């Protein structure tokens, strides 16, 4: 049985970290809670670290650096670089490189976390096993010109450890001595890392597995309000794959996208600017085009006369012509 296991392809460093932090979360954290209990300070520190590191990934690593969806003040950039490291998801350069490959090759072999290789692979397997050559960072040449990102990449392990574990432990010690420090290390440190990582991993796995496809069925990405809650606004993934440079994922006013709300709020106080938005008309036309494809697919399954099919196709062509004329007149 074990003779067939590909031990040579295991990424032992990453796998050991993922397994050991999960093990401590399931064993050491309950033991601590049994003997020492929990108070409002530990809960507050857990959620502060969860949101500080989590939004540093969604706002910073993802929308700011990977997609250049807006520009940010150096304070915002520094915050996301430091606390993003505390998510233990590697450096901005590595993260953005993998993510840009994902968008370029979504659902194909070159996609580092392709859902076509299975839910486990997309969620965590791609990290635990060396299934492709080491990332060469060629597709992030623009980011490599940023001295802040180069500094973070060079010292990523030190910054990550200090932010994720030393920082909350120090706050805990200042608050209530060694007991509070131990609790902060386990709850705001170890447990928080595990929770946040799996929330992020859900973007790669479940956001390509459950939900609707209102903008495009050409790739597996889907929109889900439930995933939006779990991933701090990244759950409207079908829209994101169609319009990846928009600073919004939840483009509709009622959609849950706290990352978008934070970016917009920061723009009002001068900490972010040049927020990139896809024109509303282009979004509507995209939705209509996908609705047309879905309609044709359903009608094919139920049988339709040639005349009716031609009428539907002609109507769609008129819509495309009108859209093109509108775009030309607008320009």
C-alpha positions as CSV (number, residue, x, y, z in Angstrom):
1,X,0.0,0.0,0.0
2,X,2.6,2.6,1.1
3,X,5.1,1.4,-1.6
4,X,2.9,3.2,-4.1
5,X,2.7,6.4,-2.2
6,X,4.7,9.2,-4.0
7,X,6.9,10.1,-1.0
8,X,9.4,11.7,-3.3
9,X,6.8,14.3,-4.5
10,X,5.7,15.3,-1.0
11,X,6.5,18.9,0.0
12,X,7.6,18.0,3.5
13,X,8.1,21.5,4.8
14,X,4.7,22.7,3.8
15,X,2.9,19.5,4.6
16,X,4.6,19.3,8.1
17,X,3.4,22.9,8.8
18,X,-0.1,22.3,7.7
19,X,-0.5,19.0,9.6
20,X,1.2,20.2,12.8
21,X,-0.8,23.4,13.1
22,X,-4.0,21.4,12.5
23,X,-2.9,18.9,15.1
24,X,-2.2,21.6,17.7
25,X,-5.6,23.2,16.9
26,X,-7.4,19.9,17.6
27,X,-5.4,19.0,20.7
28,X,-3.4,21.8,22.5
29,X,-6.2,24.4,22.0
30,X,-8.9,22.3,23.7
31,X,-6.5,21.4,26.5
32,X,-5.7,25.1,27.1
33,X,-9.4,26.0,27.1
34,X,-10.1,23.1,29.6
35,X,-7.5,24.3,32.1
36,X,-7.6,28.1,31.7
37,X,-10.9,28.9,29.9
38,X,-11.3,31.8,27.6
39,X,-12.1,35.5,28.1
40,X,-13.0,38.4,25.9
41,X,-9.4,39.4,25.3
42,X,-8.5,36.0,23.7
43,X,-11.6,36.2,21.5
44,X,-11.0,39.8,20.5
45,X,-7.3,39.1,19.7
46,X,-8.3,36.0,17.6
47,X,-10.7,38.1,15.4
48,X,-8.3,41.0,15.2
49,X,-5.6,38.7,13.8
50,X,-8.1,36.9,11.6
51,X,-9.3,40.0,9.9
52,X,-5.9,41.8,9.8
53,X,-4.2,38.9,8.1
54,X,-7.3,37.9,6.1
55,X,-8.0,41.2,4.6
56,X,-4.3,41.6,3.9
57,X,-4.6,38.6,1.7
58,X,-7.9,39.6,-0.1
59,X,-7.2,43.3,-0.3
60,X,-3.4,43.3,-0.6
61,X,-2.1,40.0,-2.0
62,X,-5.0,39.5,-4.3
63,X,-6.7,42.7,-5.5
64,X,-3.9,45.2,-5.0
65,X,-0.8,43.2,-6.0
66,X,-2.0,40.3,-8.1
67,X,-4.5,42.2,-10.2
68,X,-3.5,45.8,-9.8
69,X,-7.1,46.7,-9.2
70,X,-6.3,49.9,-7.4
71,X,-3.4,51.9,-6.0
72,X,-2.7,52.3,-2.3
73,X,-0.8,54.5,0.1
74,X,2.5,53.1,1.4
75,X,0.9,52.6,4.9
76,X,-1.8,50.3,3.4
77,X,0.9,48.4,1.4
78,X,3.1,48.0,4.4
79,X,0.2,46.8,6.5
80,X,-0.9,44.2,4.0
81,X,2.7,43.0,3.4
82,X,3.4,42.4,7.1
83,X,0.0,41.0,8.2
84,X,-0.4,39.1,4.9
85,X,2.8,37.3,5.8
86,X,1.1,36.3,9.1
87,X,-1.4,34.2,7.1
88,X,1.5,31.8,6.2
89,X,0.6,31.8,2.5
90,X,4.2,32.7,1.4
91,X,5.3,36.1,-0.1
92,X,3.4,38.4,-2.3
93,X,5.7,37.6,-5.2
94,X,5.1,33.8,-4.9
95,X,1.4,34.2,-4.2
96,X,0.7,36.6,-7.1
97,X,2.8,34.5,-9.5
98,X,0.7,31.4,-8.7
99,X,-2.5,33.3,-8.9
100,X,-1.7,34.9,-12.2
101,X,-1.0,31.4,-13.6
102,X,-4.3,30.3,-12.2
103,X,-6.2,33.0,-14.2
104,X,-4.2,32.4,-17.3
105,X,-4.6,28.6,-17.4
106,X,-7.8,28.1,-15.3
107,X,-9.0,24.5,-15.3
108,X,-6.0,23.3,-17.4
109,X,-2.9,21.5,-16.5
110,X,-0.8,24.7,-16.1
111,X,-3.3,25.9,-13.5
112,X,-1.5,25.3,-10.2
113,X,-4.7,24.6,-8.3
114,X,-7.0,23.4,-11.1
115,X,-10.4,22.0,-9.9
116,X,-10.3,19.6,-12.8
117,X,-7.7,17.6,-10.8
118,X,-10.1,17.2,-7.9
119,X,-11.4,19.1,-4.9
120,X,-8.6,18.0,-2.6
121,X,-6.0,19.0,-5.1
122,X,-7.5,22.5,-5.6
123,X,-8.0,23.0,-1.8
124,X,-4.7,21.8,-0.3
125,X,-3.1,19.0,-2.3
126,X,-1.3,21.3,-4.7
127,X,0.6,22.7,-1.7
128,X,1.3,19.3,-0.1
129,X,2.8,17.7,-3.2
130,X,5.3,19.0,-5.7
131,X,3.4,18.4,-8.9
132,X,5.1,21.1,-11.1
133,X,8.4,22.9,-11.3
134,X,9.2,25.6,-8.8
135,X,7.7,29.0,-9.5
136,X,10.2,31.2,-11.3
137,X,8.4,34.5,-10.8
138,X,8.7,35.5,-14.4
139,X,5.1,36.7,-14.6
140,X,5.5,39.1,-11.7
141,X,8.4,41.2,-13.2
142,X,6.4,44.3,-12.4
143,X,6.1,43.4,-8.7
144,X,9.8,42.5,-8.5
145,X,10.5,46.2,-9.1
146,X,8.9,47.0,-5.8
147,X,11.5,47.2,-3.0
148,X,8.9,46.5,-0.3
149,X,7.8,43.3,-1.9
150,X,11.4,42.2,-2.6
151,X,12.2,42.8,1.1
152,X,9.2,40.8,2.2
153,X,10.1,37.9,-0.2
154,X,13.6,37.8,1.1
155,X,12.6,37.6,4.8
156,X,9.2,36.0,4.4
157,X,9.7,33.2,7.0
158,X,11.0,35.6,9.7
159,X,8.2,38.2,9.1
160,X,5.6,35.4,9.0
161,X,6.7,33.9,12.3
162,X,7.0,37.2,14.0
163,X,3.6,38.4,12.9
164,X,1.7,35.2,13.3
165,X,3.1,33.9,16.6
166,X,5.5,36.4,18.3
167,X,3.2,39.5,18.0
168,X,0.0,38.0,19.5
169,X,2.1,36.2,22.2
170,X,3.7,39.5,23.2
171,X,0.4,41.2,23.4
172,X,-0.9,38.3,25.5
173,X,2.0,38.5,27.9
174,X,1.6,42.2,28.3
175,X,-2.1,41.7,29.1
176,X,-2.0,38.8,31.5
177,X,1.4,37.1,31.8
178,X,2.5,33.7,30.6
179,X,-1.0,32.2,30.7
180,X,-2.4,34.8,28.4
181,X,0.7,34.6,26.2
182,X,0.2,30.9,25.8
183,X,-3.4,31.3,25.0
184,X,-2.7,34.1,22.4
185,X,0.0,31.8,20.8
186,X,-2.5,28.9,20.5
187,X,-5.7,30.8,19.7
188,X,-4.8,34.0,17.9
189,X,-1.7,32.3,16.5
190,X,-2.0,28.6,15.6
191,X,-5.8,28.2,15.5
192,X,-6.2,31.5,13.6
193,X,-3.6,30.4,11.0
194,X,-5.5,27.1,10.4
195,X,-8.9,28.8,10.1
196,X,-7.7,31.6,7.8
197,X,-5.7,29.3,5.5
198,X,-8.7,27.0,4.9
199,X,-10.9,30.1,4.3
200,X,-8.4,31.1,1.6
201,X,-8.1,27.6,0.3
202,X,-11.9,27.6,-0.2
203,X,-11.5,30.2,-2.9
204,X,-9.4,27.7,-5.0
205,X,-11.7,24.8,-4.3
206,X,-15.3,25.4,-3.3
207,X,-15.5,28.7,-5.3
208,X,-15.0,26.5,-8.4
209,X,-17.4,23.9,-7.2
210,X,-20.6,25.4,-5.8
211,X,-22.7,28.3,-6.8
212,X,-24.0,30.0,-10.0
213,X,-22.4,31.1,-13.2
214,X,-24.2,34.3,-14.3
215,X,-21.3,35.8,-16.3
216,X,-19.6,32.9,-17.9
217,X,-19.7,29.1,-18.1
218,X,-16.5,28.9,-20.0
219,X,-14.6,28.1,-16.8
220,X,-15.5,26.5,-13.5
221,X,-15.5,29.6,-11.3
222,X,-18.8,30.3,-9.5
223,X,-20.7,32.9,-7.5
224,X,-21.8,32.0,-4.0
225,X,-23.0,34.3,-1.2
226,X,-22.0,31.6,1.3
227,X,-18.5,31.5,0.0
228,X,-18.4,35.3,0.1
229,X,-19.0,35.2,3.8
230,X,-16.3,32.5,4.4
231,X,-13.7,34.2,2.1
232,X,-14.3,37.9,3.2
233,X,-15.9,38.8,-0.1
234,X,-14.0,36.6,-2.6
235,X,-17.0,34.3,-3.2
236,X,-18.3,36.0,-6.3
237,X,-15.7,34.1,-8.2
238,X,-17.5,33.8,-11.6
239,X,-17.6,37.6,-11.9
240,X,-14.0,37.8,-10.8
241,X,-12.7,35.4,-13.4
242,X,-14.6,37.4,-16.1
243,X,-13.5,40.8,-14.9
244,X,-10.3,40.1,-12.9
245,X,-9.1,43.7,-12.8
246,X,-12.2,45.1,-11.1
247,X,-11.6,46.1,-7.5
248,X,-15.0,44.6,-6.7
249,X,-15.9,40.9,-6.6
250,X,-19.5,41.4,-5.4
251,X,-20.5,44.0,-8.0
252,X,-24.2,44.2,-7.0
253,X,-25.1,46.6,-4.1
254,X,-26.6,43.7,-2.1
255,X,-23.7,41.3,-2.5
256,X,-21.5,40.6,0.5
257,X,-18.0,41.9,-0.3
258,X,-16.3,43.5,2.8
259,X,-13.0,43.7,1.0
260,X,-14.6,46.0,-1.6
261,X,-16.2,48.1,1.2
262,X,-12.8,48.5,2.9
263,X,-11.1,49.5,-0.4
264,X,-13.9,52.0,-1.1
265,X,-13.8,53.5,2.4
266,X,-10.0,53.8,2.3
267,X,-10.4,55.8,-1.0
268,X,-12.5,58.3,0.8
269,X,-9.7,59.1,3.2
270,X,-7.0,59.2,0.6
271,X,-5.4,55.8,1.4
272,X,-6.4,54.1,-1.9
273,X,-7.0,55.6,-5.4
274,X,-7.6,54.8,-9.0
275,X,-10.1,52.1,-8.2
276,X,-10.7,50.1,-11.4
277,X,-14.3,49.4,-12.3
278,X,-15.9,47.6,-15.3
279,X,-18.6,49.7,-16.9
280,X,-22.1,48.6,-15.9
281,X,-23.2,48.3,-19.5
282,X,-20.4,45.8,-20.2
283,X,-21.4,43.7,-17.1
284,X,-25.1,43.6,-18.3
285,X,-24.1,42.6,-21.8
286,X,-21.9,39.8,-20.3
287,X,-24.9,38.5,-18.3
288,X,-27.1,38.6,-21.3
289,X,-24.6,36.7,-23.4
290,X,-24.3,34.0,-20.8
291,X,-28.1,33.8,-20.4
292,X,-28.3,33.4,-24.2
293,X,-25.8,30.5,-24.0
294,X,-27.7,28.8,-21.2
295,X,-31.0,29.3,-23.1
296,X,-29.6,27.7,-26.2
297,X,-28.3,24.8,-24.2
298,X,-31.7,24.2,-22.5
299,X,-33.6,24.4,-25.8
300,X,-31.3,21.9,-27.4
301,X,-32.1,19.4,-24.7
302,X,-35.9,19.9,-25.2
303,X,-35.9,20.1,-29.0
304,X,-36.6,23.3,-30.9
305,X,-37.6,24.1,-34.5
306,X,-35.0,25.5,-36.9
307,X,-37.0,28.7,-37.3
308,X,-37.2,29.3,-33.6
309,X,-33.4,28.7,-33.2
310,X,-32.7,31.1,-36.1
311,X,-35.0,33.8,-34.4
312,X,-33.1,33.5,-31.1
313,X,-29.7,33.7,-32.8
314,X,-30.8,36.7,-34.8
315,X,-32.1,38.5,-31.7
316,X,-28.8,37.8,-30.0
317,X,-26.9,39.1,-33.0
318,X,-29.0,42.4,-33.0
319,X,-28.1,42.8,-29.3
320,X,-24.4,42.4,-30.0
321,X,-24.6,44.9,-32.9
322,X,-26.4,47.4,-30.7
323,X,-23.8,47.0,-28.0
324,X,-21.0,47.5,-30.5
325,X,-22.6,50.7,-31.8
326,X,-23.1,52.0,-28.3
327,X,-19.5,51.4,-27.4
328,X,-18.3,53.2,-30.6
329,X,-20.6,56.1,-30.0
330,X,-19.4,56.3,-26.4
331,X,-15.8,56.3,-27.5
